[in-house]
């Protein structure tokens, strides 16, 4: 259950940025409001990649919610290969979430399918209680913030490497972009991953709810390349 402070912060944020004079409230509250204004958004990306061998779809939507104490990450992310068309081969990603607090160990998780698949494979091969610690930093203007995840185990005891950085940037028009890079693996075998998402008005639970095409086309339509709409109804 959220504290009264957290509920008040979220309520003030929902009322808009110009409700309070930041210079008239405690510095800790002003900082938390800046963080909320920067990161409490939904981001997404849908990509169609094709070559001479195969055609694949990569889709990810991520909602970040900070309430002054806890960070909640709600997401859906997957990939699938296209054999017939974007309708017949569509695979809706599962909606998942995890919550943690800055500086406190939590089970290792990632909102991105590449890292999640590798972590699941590692867990099947060598089941251990892997933990991570999250940290956050932001510039003075509140236009740039970085969420960092790091594995908290001693490498000599649990030889698993996990690190991930999520960077949110806001431009002068107030539009946000999210860039993520990370590394995950065991021993000396590591896999890197990158993601580039844009701010979207589509709720994460509605993202990728149905195929791009409402019927079988029998082929991949080039008009769908770079399709920005995350909400398929």
C-alpha positions in Angstrom: 0.0 0.0 0.0 1.3 3.4 -0.9 2.1 6.0 1.7 0.2 9.3 2.0 3.3 11.1 0.7 3.4 8.9 -2.4 -0.3 9.4 -3.1 0.1 13.2 -2.7 3.1 13.2 -5.1 1.2 11.3 -7.8 -1.9 13.5 -7.3 0.2 16.7 -7.8 1.9 15.2 -10.8 -1.5 14.3 -12.4 -2.6 18.0 -12.0 0.2 19.3 -14.2 3.6 20.8 -13.9 2.5 24.4 -13.2 0.5 23.7 -10.1 3.3 24.3 -7.6 6.2 26.7 -7.4 9.1 24.3 -6.9 11.1 26.9 -4.9 8.4 26.9 -2.2 8.4 23.2 -1.4 11.0 21.1 0.4 14.0 20.1 -1.8 13.3 16.3 -1.4 9.7 16.8 -2.6 10.8 19.0 -5.5 13.4 16.4 -6.6 10.8 13.5 -6.4 8.4 15.5 -8.5 11.1 16.2 -11.1 11.8 12.5 -11.3 8.1 11.6 -11.7 7.6 14.3 -14.4 10.6 12.8 -16.3 10.1 9.1 -16.1 6.4 8.3 -15.3 5.5 7.5 -18.9 4.9 4.7 -21.3 7.5 4.0 -24.0 7.3 1.6 -26.9 8.8 0.4 -30.2 7.7 -2.0 -33.0 10.3 -3.0 -35.6 10.2 -5.3 -38.6 13.6 -6.6 -39.6 14.0 -8.6 -42.8 16.9 -10.1 -44.8 17.5 -12.9 -47.3 17.0 -15.6 -44.6 14.1 -14.5 -42.4 11.7 -11.8 -41.4 11.2 -11.0 -37.7 9.1 -8.7 -35.6 10.5 -7.1 -32.4 8.0 -5.4 -30.1 8.4 -3.8 -26.6 6.3 -1.5 -24.5 7.5 -0.3 -21.1 5.7 1.8 -18.4 7.7 3.3 -15.6 6.0 4.5 -12.4 7.9 6.1 -9.5 6.0 7.2 -6.4 8.7 8.7 -4.3 9.6 5.3 -2.7 9.2 2.4 -5.1 9.8 1.9 -8.8 7.3 -0.1 -10.8 8.2 -1.5 -14.2 5.2 -2.9 -16.2 6.1 -4.2 -19.6 5.4 -6.5 -22.6 8.2 -7.5 -24.9 8.9 -10.3 -27.4 9.9 -11.2 -30.9 8.6 -13.6 -33.5 9.5 -14.9 -36.9 7.2 -14.2 -39.8 6.5 -17.3 -42.1 3.2 -16.3 -43.7 2.3 -12.7 -42.8 2.0 -10.2 -40.0 -1.5 -11.4 -39.2 -1.1 -15.2 -39.1 2.2 -15.2 -37.3 1.4 -12.6 -34.7 2.3 -13.4 -31.1 1.0 -11.1 -28.3 3.6 -10.6 -25.6 2.7 -11.3 -22.0 2.1 -8.4 -19.7 4.6 -8.5 -16.7 5.8 -6.3 -14.0 8.3 -6.0 -11.1 8.6 -3.4 -8.3 11.7 -2.5 -6.3 13.3 0.3 -4.3 16.6 2.1 -5.1 19.6 0.5 -3.3 17.8 -2.6 -2.1 18.5 -6.1 -3.6 15.7 -7.6 -5.7 15.4 -10.6 -8.0 17.2 -10.1 -11.4 14.7 -9.2 -14.0 14.6 -7.2 -17.3 11.7 -5.6 -19.2 13.4 -6.5 -22.5 12.9 -9.8 -24.2 16.6 -10.3 -25.2 17.8 -10.2 -21.6 14.8 -12.0 -20.2 15.4 -15.0 -22.5 19.0 -15.3 -21.5 18.3 -14.9 -17.8 15.6 -17.7 -18.1 18.1 -19.9 -20.0 20.7 -19.3 -17.3 18.2 -20.1 -14.6 17.4 -23.4 -16.2 21.0 -24.4 -16.5 22.2 -23.2 -13.1 19.3 -22.3 -10.8 20.4 -19.7 -8.2 18.9 -16.8 -6.4 20.3 -14.0 -8.6 19.8 -10.5 -7.2 20.3 -7.0 -8.6 20.4 -3.4 -7.2 18.9 -0.4 -8.9 20.3 3.2 -8.7 19.1 6.4 -10.3 20.7 9.7 -11.3 19.3 12.8 -12.9 20.6 16.2 -14.1 19.7 19.4 -12.4 17.2 20.4 -15.0 15.2 17.2 -14.8 15.6 16.5 -18.6 17.9 13.5 -18.3 17.8 10.5 -16.0 19.5 7.2 -15.9 18.2 4.0 -14.2 21.0 1.5 -13.6 20.7 -2.2 -12.7 23.7 -4.2 -11.5 24.0 -7.7 -10.3 24.7 -7.8 -6.5 26.3 -11.2 -6.1 30.0 -11.9 -5.7 31.2 -13.0 -9.1 33.4 -15.6 -7.5 30.3 -17.2 -5.9 27.7 -16.6 -8.7 29.6 -16.1 -12.0 26.7 -14.3 -13.7 27.2 -10.9 -15.3 24.1 -8.6 -15.4 24.1 -4.9 -16.0 21.6 -2.6 -17.7 21.2 1.2 -18.1 17.9 2.8 -19.0 18.3 6.5 -20.0 15.3 8.8 -20.4 15.8 12.1 -22.2 13.3 14.9 -22.7 13.7 17.5 -25.4 12.6 21.2 -25.4 9.2 20.2 -26.6 8.6 17.9 -23.7 8.9 14.7 -25.7 10.8 11.8 -24.2 12.9 9.0 -25.6 14.2 6.0 -23.8 17.5 4.2 -24.7 18.7 1.0 -23.0 21.9 -0.9 -23.2 22.9 -3.9 -21.2 25.1 -7.0 -20.7 24.1 -10.4 -19.5 25.8 -13.8 -19.4 27.7 -16.4 -17.4 31.4 -16.6 -16.8 33.3 -15.2 -19.8 30.3 -15.6 -22.3 28.3 -12.4 -22.4 25.6 -11.0 -24.6 24.9 -7.3 -25.2 21.5 -5.8 -26.0 20.2 -2.4 -26.9 16.7 -0.8 -27.1 15.4 2.5 -28.4 11.8 3.4 -27.4 9.7 6.5 -27.8 7.1 8.0 -25.6 3.6 6.8 -26.4 0.0 7.6 -25.3 -0.9 4.0 -25.5 -1.3 2.3 -22.2 1.2 -0.6 -21.7 -1.7 -3.1 -21.1 -3.2 -2.2 -24.6 0.1 -2.4 -26.5 0.4 -5.1 -29.2 -3.0 -6.5 -28.3 -3.8 -7.6 -31.9 -1.9 -8.0 -35.2 -0.9 -5.1 -37.4 -3.1 -6.5 -40.2 -6.7 -7.6 -39.5 -6.5 -10.4 -42.1 -4.1 -12.8 -43.8 -2.1 -11.1 -46.5 0.0 -14.0 -47.5 3.1 -11.8 -47.5 4.9 -9.1 -45.5 3.6 -5.7 -46.4 6.4 -3.2 -46.8 4.0 -0.4 -45.8 4.2 -1.8 -42.3 7.9 -1.2 -42.0 8.5 1.1 -39.1 4.8 1.0 -38.0 4.7 3.4 -35.0 1.2 2.5 -33.7 1.5 0.2 -30.6 -2.2 -0.4 -30.1 -3.8 -3.1 -32.3 -7.5 -3.4 -31.7 
